[in-house]
Amino acid sequence: MDKNKKLKVVASVLIILVIISGIWWITILRKAHSSFENYYSFRGCAQLLNRTDDSGLCRISSGKTIKLVKFNDRWYLDGDLPTY
């Protein structure tokens, strides 16, 4: 196999790995944002402090308190809402 062909194969494999990695992250993020419990876990909450139908306060392992909010039936970190 000549050098040019090897380079094309390596580049193709890298591109495929980047695409697979992107699809994997999109799947993880969609699942995380889909429910309070999933997002609570995704953000690393260690203790639930307060919960309503559209928000929740939790403490992460570092001791910091974060607020999770529901926006368009998806869960986000307060202040980190999508801008669409």
WOPECOR-V896369 format. One record per residue. N is the residue number from 1. BURIAL is + if it has 24 or more other C-alpha atoms within 12 Angstrom, else -. Layout:
# WOPECOR-V896369
((N | BURIAL) (N | BURIAL))
This chain:
# WOPECOR-V896369
((1 | -) (2 | -) (3 | -) (4 | -) (5 | -) (6 | -) (7 | -) (8 | -) (9 | -) (10 | -) (11 | -) (12 | -) (13 | -) (14 | -) (15 | -) (16 | -) (17 | -) (18 | -) (19 | -) (20 | -) (21 | -) (22 | -) (23 | -) (24 | -) (25 | -) (26 | -) (27 | -) (28 | -) (29 | -) (30 | -) (31 | -) (32 | +) (33 | +) (34 | -) (35 | +) (36 | +) (37 | +) (38 | -) (39 | +) (40 | +) (41 | +) (42 | -) (43 | +) (44 | -) (45 | +) (46 | -) (47 | -) (48 | +) (49 | -) (50 | -) (51 | -) (52 | -) (53 | -) (54 | -) (55 | +) (56 | +) (57 | +) (58 | +) (59 | -) (60 | -) (61 | -) (62 | -) (63 | -) (64 | -) (65 | -) (66 | +) (67 | +) (68 | +) (69 | +) (70 | +) (71 | -) (72 | -) (73 | -) (74 | +) (75 | +) (76 | +) (77 | +) (78 | -) (79 | -) (80 | -) (81 | -) (82 | -) (83 | -) (84 | -))
